[in-house]
Amino acid sequence: MFLRGSAFVFLFVAAMAQSGEGVTAQQLIEKIKTKTGIEWSPTTVDTIKAGDPATVVKGITTTMFPTLDVLKKSVAAGNNFILCHEPTFYNHKDDLTPLEKDDVQMAKLKYINDNKLVVFRFHDHWHRMNPDGINTGVIETMGWEKKLRKNDHATFELDATTVGDLAKLLKEKLKCSAVRVVGDPKMACSAVAYSAGAAGTLTQIATLQRDDIDVLVCGETREWETVEYTRDAAETGRKKALIVLGHSASEEPGMKYCAKWMEDVAGGIPVKFIPCGDPFWAP
């Protein structure tokens, strides 16, 4: 009877461990690292931004930006581990120093600490996945799986359309409040490059320079650089256009997909995608 009881206890504990009971934030992060299947960079922004790594994870939120609104919705859902793609504290490295006495930053940090949340950023390695985790979510959302060019993770050969109609489609599918377009809305196009987030001016211009690309779709760009390059390119007679979605809108589908990707990593811990949404609105 004792052996049977011990065996029962062992099986019960093993089952609880398998379901995620007692898994700490740090242990969960190690499981995430393993699942990526890539070498973890020693210099990365993919680190805990706030919270105690020894915290036992009760529920997981995936999101784009860990806004205060998202944090509140996570607490309401019972999720204390926030897996975000972008910064928590208003700069790329989440350096608290520049705004250390700012009321907004202090209020956000206090809310995280008071509710014993752990915020972990998953940016560099999510992009380094093969295929890129963000792009995978975007492609699924747009239904462009069969439009993807061979041996290229972010250029597409779409059915013939116009720049204006493409912009409307992107706005609808990606739930953008406002989309901005540079170029002729009536221009026929089919060759499209998708550049999520903020890839940088030289990368964006290099894409527009390609003869096999009609339209660059990006998250954000400096208006006095890529935008003006596109305007002048069109003026010289080149068949070029730029569609600017906004940073959040361009990448958020990738974090929705991340919730699905996290399910087996979580091992039974509830996982929920909570969108931060497009911060902009059009009057």
N, C-alpha and C positions, 0 to 999 in steps of 0.2 A: 504494500500500500504506500509506503514511504517513497519507494522508487517511482511508483506511478505518479504520486503527488509531485515529486521533484521533476519528473518528465513533463508533467502538465505545466508547472511553473516555467520550466525552460522554454517550452513551446509558446507559452503565453508571452513571455518576455521577448522571444525572437519575433513573434508576430507583431508585437507593439513596435519593436525596433524597425521592422520592415515597413510598417505603415507610416513611419516618420515620427513616432512618439519619442520625444526626448532628443531630437536632432537639433543641434545648435546652429546658429547662423553661420559660424565658421565651417562646421561640418557640411552644411548645405553648399556653401561656396566651393569647397573642395570637390564636391560631387559635380557642380557646374563646370569647374575646370576640367575634370576628367571627361565629361560628356562632349566638350567642344572638340576633343580629339586633336588639339593643336598645342604647341608649346606655349606655356603662359609667360608673357613678357615680364621681365623684372622691372621695366619702366613702363607703367601703364596707369591710366586714370581709373581702371577697373578695380576699385577698392571700396571698403566701407567708408561712407562719408559721415555717418553719425550712428550712434548706438553701440551696444556692447556685443562683441562677437560671440560671447558665451550665452546669449539669450536663446532660449528654446523657441523654435519657430512653431507658431500656431497656425499661420496662414500666410500665403504669398500673394502679393500684388505685383503684376507686371504693368509698366506704364512708360510713357515717353518722358515727360518731365514730372518729377515728384512734387507737384504743386501742393500748396497747403490744402486745397480742396481735395486732391487725390489722397492725401494723408488722412484727412477726416473720413473720407469714404472707406478707406482701408480699415481704420479703427472700427467703424460701424459694421464692417463685414467680418471683423475678427482677425484681420491680417496684420501681422506685426513685422513681416519681412518685405521690404519694398525693393523690387528689382527694377531699376530705372535705366534708361538709355542716356539721358542727358544730365547736366549738373543740377545739384540741389541748391547751391548757394551762389548762383549768378556769375560764375566765372568757370572756365574750363577745368581748372584744377581744384575747384571747391575750396579755395583758400579763404578762410574766414577773416583774415587780417584786414583787408581793405574796408570791410563794413562791420568791423567787430563791435562798434557801438551803435549800429543802425537798428532802429526799433523793429523793422520788418524781419531782418535776418535773425535777430534775437528771439522774436516771437516764434518763428518757424523752428529754430533749434530747441526752444523750450517745449514746444508741442511734441516734437520727436522724443525728447528725453522724458517728459511727463508721461507719455503713453508707452514708453519702453519699446520704441520702434527701432529697427535696424534698416538703414538705407544703404544699398549696395548698387554701385554703378556697373552696368554691363554694356560697354560701348565698343572699345577697341577689338575685343575678341569676338563679339557678336558680328562685327563687320568682317573680321578675318576668317570667319567660318566659310566653308566651301560646300554649298553656295552661301553668300552673304545673307545673314539672318534677316536684316532689314529688307533687302531686295526680295527675298522669298515671300515675305508678307505682302509687299506691294504687288508683286506679280499675281499672287493668289487673289487679292482684292480686285485688281483690274481684270482678271481673267485672261492674262496675256501669256500663259504658259506655252502655248503653241506659236506665239509671235516672237519669242526670244530667238535671237540669232545664234547660230551654232558657235560654240567656243567663246561666247561673250555673255557676261552675267548681267549686263545692264543696257543693251541696245536691242531695239525691236524693229521688226518689219511689220507694220500694221496694215490693215486694209486701207485703201485710199480714203483720205478724209481731208478736212481743212484745219488750219491752225485754230480757228475759232471753235469748231466742233470738238476738236481734241481737248481744248481748254475746258469746255463745258462738261465733257465726259469725265475729265480728271476731277473737276470741282464736285461733281455728283458722287462719284465712286469713293473719293477720299475725304468727303465731307469737309471741304474747304469753305470757309466763310467768304473768302475773297481770293480770286486768282488774278494775277497781273500778267499781261502779255506784251512782248515787244515784237513787232513785225506785223505783217499783213494778215489779218484774220481770215481772209479769203484765199490765202496761199495754200495750194495743194501740198499735202505731205504724207509720208508713210514711214520714213526712216527717222526713228525717235531714239534719243539717248536719255536715260533717266539717271539723274545724279541726286540722290537723297541727301538731305541736310545741307551742309555748307562745305563743298569740296575745295573751294578756293578759286581765285580768279584765273590763274594760269591753267589749272586743270580744266576749268569750264571753257575758257577760250580755245584750248587745244582741242576740245571736243567739237566746238563750233567750226574749227578750221577743217575738220574732216569732210571730204567730198561725199562720204556715204552717210552723212547726218543732215537732216533737214531742220529738226527741232531739238533743242535741249530743254528738258524739264528738270528744274532744280528746286531745292528747298528754299534757299536764300542766297543772295549775292550782294556785293557792294554795287550800289546803283551807279557809281561813277566809274566803274570798271567794266564788268561783263555786260551790263545793260547798255552802256554806250558803245561798246564794241559791236554788239548785235545790231544796234540801230545803224551804225555806219556800214556794217557788212551788208545789210539790206539795201542801203542807199547806193552801194556800189554795184547792185544788181545780183548779188549772191542770194540764193534761196535759203534764207536762214530766219529762224524765229526762236524766241526764248519765252518759256512759260514758268513763272515763279509762283510756287504753291504756298510758301511759308514753311518754316523748319519743321514744326510739329506735324503738320498735315502730310509732309513728304515722307516721314519715317514712322509715324504711329502704327500703321498696319504691321510693321515688323515686330512691334512689341505685343501686338495682339497675337501674332503667330508665336511669339516667345512663350506665351502662356501654355500653348499646346506642346511646345518643345520641352517645357519644364515638367510636364505631368509625370513622366517616369523618373525624373531626377527627384521630384518631390516625394515620391514613395508613399503616397497617400495623404500628404499634407494638402489641404485645399489650395488651389491656384485660381486666381481671378484676374483677368485683364480689366483695368480701370482706366479709361481714356482720360487724358488731360484736356483733349479737344483743341480746336483752333483758337488761339487767344484773340485773334482779330475779328472784327465785325464790319460789315459794309452798311453805310447808312441808306 
